[in-house]
Amino acid sequence: MSSSGDIQIPNRLPLLLTHEGVLLPGSTVRFSVDSPRNMHLVRQRLLKGTSLKSTIIGVIPNTKDPEQDSGDLPTLHKIGTAGIAVQVVGSNWPKPHYTLLITGLCRFRVSSLLKERPFVLAEVEQLDKLEQYTTPAAPGPPADDGELGELSHKFYQAAVQVLDAVSLEERFRKALPLLTKQIEGLKLLQKTRKLSPDNEKKVEYVFPGRQFNLDEEDEDDNGDDTAALERKVHEANMPEAAYKVCLKELKRLKKMPQSMYQTMPEYALTRNYLDLMVELPWSKSTKDCLDIRAARTLLDNDHYAMDKLKRRVLEYIAVKQLKTSLKGPILCFVGPPGVGKTSVGRSLARTLGREFHRIALGGVCDQSDIRGHRRTYVGSMPGRIINGLKTVGVNNPVFLLDEVDKLGKSLQGDPAAALLEVLDPEQNHSFTDHYLNVAFDLSQVLFIATANTTATIPPALLDRMEVLQVPGYTQEEKVEIAHRHLIPNQLEQHGLTPQQLHIPQDTTQEIIGSYTREAGVRSLERKIGAICRAVAVKVAEAHKVTKTETPESSMLQEGERLPLIDNADLPEMPIVIDHNTLRDILGPAVFQMEVCIQPTQLTETGSGNRKTTVMS
Ligand SMILES: Nc1ncnc2c1ncn2[C@@H]1O[C@H](COP(=O)(O)OP(=O)(O)OP(=O)(O)O)[C@@H](O)[C@H]1O
């Protein structure tokens, strides 16, 4: 054993080769160990040894050990720190490794290497001689150690005085001046850092063989962030139960060491959870606009026909006007695709002055999609309901549960069962998402569902909803919808005006009959869109020609003449879509008109004089 002061370390030490973090005497550092040599050291020395001596190892910084057992030993840093392994934790995930908690004792120098395998063993020379000053044999400053000796003696005296102060009052009196001095010193240090422009943003930490640049703002940010989060928790106005959970999580967050903020998955989990909790609209809501006349006008302006649906929506608003806390039934619009179910839902939200959010349920077959995952899962998330509330930022939006008839089922549970709780007015005031793990009141949310058929909606779910059938449109209705809504909308979306494009009613009928076959109007809308795009090209071309080929005469040089513009190529406005233009744009007719030949008429008038009826 080499001796130096009172700490004596063995003169042969097994060496732990680390490439992250530096152990200094007096500090405690956690090291992750997975290279073959280090693993052997842990297994054969730390786990098998029974004496205190066997827990002392040398830690050599800045050395990456090769991943393979057969790899050559890299050049070692000459100075290391001897430390005591105070904790060894083993794990097999994601691969076998140990986590060591080591407390540094003193520095040493590597004199020679004794063996390289299975772990590195070296002859070492102890360097630190600090201990002899902190435990002087006799009171009074040691005569021949100069300033260092004097300082260590003073420190020792102060520490013994605090130890001797048995009564609390005396201990305070002794400790307070020391504490004040320490605070003043820190303040001074901070001031000098701020004064120096180079140090304004960056603090440089230099360790033997390594250099770290820590962004001071970043460090402060972490502290400030937690304080800001705490403030938000207090301001979020959440119910008592949720508030308590948040305080508990905040406490956990504060206990985590700041230096591990970036690397600890626990930190990210807790942080994300708290971020969600403060963002949720626990008590934020919009004020309902319950003007029944305005609602009627708005609904009529947005949609043609659909009288039954509009009437029911108006009834709903009227009842809500009379009784504010309405636990109304869930309306479910059932009808073929493209008949405007979704867009009526959107109109209803606009009429009420509420936020609108669509939750597409088609293909959802996992109940955690609705209720979220428990936080113990890796990558856990809240469900779509809670996510939707976070998106809209208020607790009384209109939620459109689109395509409830296409909910699936799987081993991960039945999402329809999870929806039961969401839609049941008796239960949904305390809806508990697995991720949140505290109840959220959904009773203010207005749920509307849409489906193409009731046949595949689970009976229990169907039972909680009021079904409103939305039938398909007749040919005449489609023409009206096209001219009142679809054409103006498409013109606007393509930057065109009625002065540039005109689609006569005959053409609309031809589009409906020869290019679409549907109960709704979605294909019709797409075809009108295609016409708009084709016309937009022509209009843009004409625009370019007029702009580039007619320079102002004042800009012409002497002797130059205005170029002749052939206006014959420019289309006349508005561009009218007739039968031929329609063929040019959409191609040949896709569907033949279906004809119904009435047998009585056949006998009456003969086959040469058929009466045809267009089926819609
Ligand atoms: N009566 C109507 N008046 C005005 N526009 C309508 C009408 N019906 C449908 N539309 C328009 O048709 C388009 C398709 O409607 P929407 O997306 O609401 O259909 P949907 O019934 O929800 O279809 P899906 O079942 O496929 O979801 C929308 O642009 C909508 O504005």
The ligand as an SDF file (V2000), in Angstrom:
LIG
                    3D

 31 33  0  0  0  0  0  0  0  0999 V2000
  -77.0160   20.2510  -49.2200 N   0  0  0  0  0  0  0  0  0  0  0  0
  -75.8090   20.7170  -49.4900 C   0  0  0  0  0  0  0  0  0  0  0  0
  -75.6360   22.0230  -49.6910 N   0  0  0  0  0  0  0  0  0  0  0  0
  -74.4150   22.5070  -49.9530 C   0  0  0  0  0  0  0  0  0  0  0  0
  -73.2970   21.7630  -50.0460 N   0  0  0  0  0  0  0  0  0  0  0  0
  -73.4100   20.4630  -49.8440 C   0  0  0  0  0  0  0  0  0  0  0  0
  -74.6610   19.8630  -49.5520 C   0  0  0  0  0  0  0  0  0  0  0  0
  -74.4630   18.5530  -49.4000 N   0  0  0  0  0  0  0  0  0  0  0  0
  -73.1660   18.3200  -49.5880 C   0  0  0  0  0  0  0  0  0  0  0  0
  -72.5090   19.4610  -49.8470 N   0  0  0  0  0  0  0  0  0  0  0  0
  -71.0650   19.6170  -50.0980 C   0  0  0  0  0  0  0  0  0  0  0  0
  -70.5470   18.3550  -50.5040 O   0  0  0  0  0  0  0  0  0  0  0  0
  -69.2410   18.1580  -50.0350 C   0  0  0  0  0  0  0  0  0  0  0  0
  -69.1330   16.8300  -49.3460 C   0  0  0  0  0  0  0  0  0  0  0  0
  -69.8560   16.8620  -48.1350 O   0  0  0  0  0  0  0  0  0  0  0  0
  -69.3880   16.1560  -46.7850 P   0  0  0  0  0  0  0  0  0  0  0  0
  -67.9210   15.9990  -46.7510 O   0  0  0  0  0  0  0  0  0  0  0  0
  -70.0320   16.8750  -45.6560 O   0  0  0  0  0  0  0  0  0  0  0  0
  -70.0390   14.7560  -46.9820 O   0  0  0  0  0  0  0  0  0  0  0  0
  -70.2850   13.5820  -45.9560 P   0  0  0  0  0  0  0  0  0  0  0  0
  -71.7190   13.2630  -46.0070 O   0  0  0  0  0  0  0  0  0  0  0  0
  -69.7110   13.9120  -44.6470 O   0  0  0  0  0  0  0  0  0  0  0  0
  -69.4790   12.4160  -46.6440 O   0  0  0  0  0  0  0  0  0  0  0  0
  -68.7190   11.1660  -45.9420 P   0  0  0  0  0  0  0  0  0  0  0  0
  -69.7640   10.2440  -45.4340 O   0  0  0  0  0  0  0  0  0  0  0  0
  -67.9570   10.5710  -47.1040 O   0  0  0  0  0  0  0  0  0  0  0  0
  -67.8440   11.7440  -44.9010 O   0  0  0  0  0  0  0  0  0  0  0  0
  -68.9300   19.3310  -49.1200 C   0  0  0  0  0  0  0  0  0  0  0  0
  -68.1360   20.2480  -49.8240 O   0  0  0  0  0  0  0  0  0  0  0  0
  -70.3060   19.9300  -48.8400 C   0  0  0  0  0  0  0  0  0  0  0  0
  -70.2050   21.3170  -48.6280 O   0  0  0  0  0  0  0  0  0  0  0  0
  1  2  1  0
  2  3  1  0
  2  7  2  0
  3  4  2  0
  4  5  1  0
  5  6  2  0
  6  7  1  0
  6 10  1  0
  7  8  1  0
  8  9  2  0
  9 10  1  0
 10 11  1  0
 11 12  1  0
 11 30  1  0
 12 13  1  0
 13 14  1  0
 13 28  1  0
 14 15  1  0
 15 16  1  0
 16 17  2  0
 16 18  1  0
 16 19  1  0
 19 20  1  0
 20 21  2  0
 20 22  1  0
 20 23  1  0
 23 24  1  0
 24 25  2  0
 24 26  1  0
 24 27  1  0
 28 29  1  0
 28 30  1  0
 30 31  1  0
M  END
$$$$
